[in-house]
Amino acid sequence: MRILMVAARCHPFMGGIETHIREVGPRLQSRGHSVDVLTTDPSGELPVEEDVLGMRVRRVRAWPKDLDLYIAPGVYAAIREGTWDLIHFQGYSTFVVPIGLFATIRGDLPFVLTFHSGGHSSRLRNAVRGTQQAMLRPLISRADRLIGVSEFEADFFSARMGVPREQFAVIPNGAAMPTPSPGVRVDPNLIVSSGRLERYKGHHRAIAAMPEVIRRLPEARLHVVGTGPYENALRSQVRKLGLDDRVTIGAIPGGDRQQMADLLARAGLFVLFSDYEAHPVAVMEALALRRPVLVSKSSGLAELAAKGLCRAIPCGASAVETAAAIAREMTTTRLFPDLALPDWDDCADALMDVYCGVMTARSAARGASGNGRLALVPRTAPRR
């Protein structure tokens, strides 16, 4: 099967969608399918075409350069000019999606969409989300299948988009990470907060709690991992609180899974105090390495806490309350629940089930109407 994944961002950037594509794309190819990726480049500095882990990645220009709107007219032409059996839209919150959906629907191509929803730091962008979703509803409702990365996300968008819940599949992100390097040991004083440096991600809440955490645990340190527009504000917060020797902020290249695994494996505690997460890859990676996790009780994070995979504190917790929860987690021995975490092979298999179901339904519909001939749909190959 020839599959095109469409996303505003992918390699070399770091994030949940980027990780999802990097993990499932090669696995789909190992099962005998072809995977291309259509994405954007606001900078104009990245290669127009590139081979990434065996996937052909094509980039088109997007504007404006410094905002995450990703207005990319080239997406339309790229989809109309190409030849694929199925298109998978990864994410929904940029202009890439309506442009791509118009091209896909005009070409009568089978397509699925995974929402991969997240929060946003802009009050204006958050305020217009309802309008944006209403405008997308006529296009998204024509999807052959919709995918939520959590039950929360599927329920949320079924209600918001007015699409029957049975049209959704739920396919969680994987939780696999490389084995930590030899000699890597847990540092009981190290706190890690990982994710794009946006205000809604809540890194500032972890930083604000650190003076009280240090009062309770004098050797505690915080490492914030990520890049993004909120970096200068976070660094300023660190300076104002006099935490330069206790808080570090730095990125790990998106493709360096070993370095990320080693950092997470050292963490005494992983935290994510985000306003909104559907099914955060960063949390799943920490859980894969059996690290204790503390999150804000919001959105898909609350779903993970309800399953016993992590602990949660109220979204409005004060710095002192947050510090108390951090100190409690770092001084309490937690037995990791004996629950099977989804891995990326599970994710790829579930996606192939969706793809094949879509192609079978399309073929049956064409056969019933007498339009076109039935297509042969390759089934999922055994894992290698």
N, C-alpha and C positions, 0 to 999 in steps of 0.2 A: 504494500500500500504506500502511496506517495502522500506524505503528510507535510503540511506547512503550518508552523507555529508562528503566530503574529504577536509581538510584544513591543511595547514602547522602549524597553531596555533589556539588554542581555549582556553577555560577556563583552568587555572586561569588567563590568560593573558588579557590585555586590548587593544582594537583596533577596527577598523571598522568591519572587518570580524568576530572577536570574538563576538562583540555585535550583529551582524546580526544573527549568529547561535544561540546565547543565546535567542534571541527574537523570531525568527520564528520557531525554533525547537519545543519548547513546544506547540506553537499554532498549528502546524501541528499535533502533537500528540493529542491535545484536539479535533481535527476534525476526530479522529479515525484511524490515521496512526502511523506507527512505525518509529522512527528516531534514527539511530545510527550515531556516528561521528567517523571518522578515522583521527587521527592527529599525530603529532610527539612530541618527547621530546629529545632535544639535551643534556639536563643535565643528563638524566638517573635517576633523583631523584623523578619524579612524578609517581603516580600509573599507572600501565600498563592498568588497566581497572577501570572505575569509573562511578558512576551514577551522572549525572549533570542535575538537573531539569527534571528528568525522562528520559533523553537520555542516552544511553549506549555509553560512550566515551572510545575508545581504542587508546592507544598511542604506537608508534613504535619508536625506536631509530633513530636519525638523526645526521649527521655530516656535517661540523665541529661544535664544541660546541659553538664557539664564532662568527660565521658568519651566516648570514640569508640565506644560500643556501639551507638548509634542504634536504640534500642528504639522502634519507630514503628508502633503498631497501625493507624494511619490508612492505611498502605500497603495493607493487606488490603482495606479498604472501597473505596479508590480504584481498585484493579485490578478488583474485582468489579463496580463501577458503570460502568466505562468500556467502550468498544467499540474494540478494536484487532484488526488482523490478526495481529500478531506482537509479542511482548514480548522485549526484550533486556535482561538483567540485566548491569550493568556493575560488576564486583567481586563478591567472595564472602564477605568477612570480617566483616560486621556482621549484626545481627539483622534488617536490612532484607531480606536474602536469604531466610531461611527463611519469614518472614512473607509476602513476595511470592510465593515459590514455592508455598506452600500455596494462596493465592488463585488463582494461575495454573493449577495442576494441577486444582483443583476445578472451574474453569471450562473445562477441557480446551482451553486456548489454546496455540497453538504458541509455543515459547520457546527462546531460545539464551542462553548465559551465557559472558561473557568473564571470566576469573579476575582479571586485573590484580593479581596477587598482589604483596605487599610484605612487608617485615619489620615488627617492632614493638619498641618500647623496653621494654615490660613483660615481665619474666621470667615472670610468671604467665600472661599472654596467649600467650607463645610456648610455654609448657609445655602449655597446653590445646589448642594448634592441632590435634594429632593427634585428640583427642576431638571437637573441633568438626568436623573433616573427616569423621570416621566418622559423626557424626550427620547431616551434610548429604548423605552418599553416596546414600541412597535417593531423595532429592529431585533431586539433581543428575543422577543416572543416568537420570532421565526426560526430560532435555533433548533436544530434537530435534537439537541440535548444540552442541558445546562449542568454545570458542575459546581458544587460547593466544596470547599476544603474542610468544612466542619458542618455538623448538624445546625449549629447556630447560623452559619452563613447561608445555608440552603433555606432554612426557615425565614431568615431575614429578607432575602431577596425574593422568595416566593410571595411574601406579603407585600413588599415594596413594589415589585414589578407586576403584581397581579397575574403571575404565572402559576399554574397548578403545581403543587409540591411534587407530584409524581413525575414531572418532567425533569426533576433534578436527580442527579447522582451525587453521592457524597464520597469523595476520594481524598483522604488526608494526605498531607505532605509526608515524606519519609523521614525517618529519624536516624539514618545510618551516618556514621562518622568513621574515619580511619582509626586504627588502633594507635593509641598514644605512643610516642617515641620511647625507646628504652630510657629508664632513669627519670621519667616524668612522675612526679609525686604530688599529691594534694597539698596545697598550701592553705591551712585552715584560716589564715588571715586575709586571703584574697577574695574580693568580690568582683564579679564580672557583669557588666551591663552591655549587651551587644545589640546592634541594630542601627539603621540609618540615623544620622544625627539630625533629627527633626524634633521640634518641641513636643509633639503629641506622643513620641516614643517614651518620654518620661525619664530620660537620663538625668535631667535637672533635679528630679525628685530624689534620686539616689545620691547625687552630690550634696543636696541640701541636708540630707540625713547624716552625712559623714561626720560632722563635728560631734554629734551625740553618739554615733557609733563608736568613734574613737574614745570618747569618755568612758564608754562601757567596755570596749575592747581596744586597748591602747596600741596594738600592733596592726590594726585593720587598715587595709588599702583597697582602693577601687580602681579598676581598669575599665574604661569606656572604649568599646570597639566599634568603629564605623566612620563613615564620612558623610558629609551633608551640610546644608546651609546653616544649621544651628551651631556649628562648631565654635565660631568666635564667641557666641553668647555663653556657651558652656565653659570655655576657657576663661572668660571674664568672671564667671561665677566662681570658678576654682580659685582665681587670684583674690577675689573679694573675701572669700572665706578662709584665706590663708592655708589652702590645701595643696599647694604646689608639690610638696614632697609626699603626699598621700593619694593623689588622684592623677592618673595618666589617661590621656586621650590619644588614640592612634588607630590606624586602619590596618587590616590584614588583607592582602590581595585576594580577590574573590576566588581565584583558582587555587589558592594555597590551602587546601583542606587539611594538610598535616599540621601546619602552624596553628590553624584554628582549633584543631582537635587537641593539640598540646596545651594551648591556653585554657580551654574549657576543662580539660582533665586536671589542671592545677587548681581550679577554682574551688574555694571552700563553699561558695554560694553563687548561684547565677540569679540575677534579678532582671525583671522587665516590668516597669511600672507604666505601661502604655495605656493610652485612652481607648485604643481600638486595635484589636488583632483578630483576624479570622481563624488562623491556625498557624502560629508563628514558627517558621523554620528554625529561628535561633533557639527557641525553647526546646523544640524537638531534638536539636543537636545536643543540647546540654543533657536532656533526659537520656539520650542514647549512650552517653558516657557516664550515666548513673550519678549525675551531680544533683544536689538539692536545688530546687528552684522556688523563688518567691515572686509572685506577680500581683498586679492590680486585679481586683475582682470586676472585670469588664469583658464584654463581648465573648470571643472565643476563648479567652484566658480563663474565664469563669467555668467554661465547659471542661477544660483540662483539670482545673482544681476540683470540680465536682466528681471527676473520675479518680481522684486521689493521686494524680500524677505530680501535683505541686501544691504549694500553700498560697493563699491569696489574702490580701488586705484590701480594705475599702478604697475606692478610687480617690476619695477625699481625705485620706489619711494625712495627718500633719507630719512634719519632719521628725518630731519626737516619736510619734506612733510608728512611723516607718523605720526609724532607727531601732526601736524596741523589737519590732518584728525581725529585722535583719539580725540583731544580736541573738535573739531567741533561736533562729534557724542555725546560726553559726556555732551555737554552743549545745545544740540538741542533736543527738545521734538519731538519724532517721533511717528506717529500713525502707529501701526502695520497693514500691509495690510490685508484686509478681504479675505484671501485666505485659502482654505482648505489644510492643510498639510497632506501628506500621513502618515498613522500610520502603526504599525506592523501587525495589523489584515488585512489591505489592502494588505500589502506585502505578508502575508501568503496565502491569497485568490488568489492573482495573481500567486504565485508560484504553487498552486494546479491546477490552470487553465492550466499552462504550462505543469506540470507533466501529467495531464490527457490527454491533447492533444497529448503529446509524446506517451503515452501508447496506445491511440486509433489508432494513425497512425501506430505504430509498429504492433498492432494486425491486422489491415487491410492489411498491407503489407504481413504478414505471411499468412493470409487467402487467399489473391490473388495468392500467390506463392504456396500454398498447403503445406507450411512448418509449422508444429506445429498447435496448436489450438488457437482459439481466447481467449484472456485473458479478464476477467471481470475487469473493471476499476472503483474503487470506486469514486464517486463524492464527492465534498467538502461537509462536514457536516455543518449544521447551526452553527453559533457562539454560544458559551455558555456564 
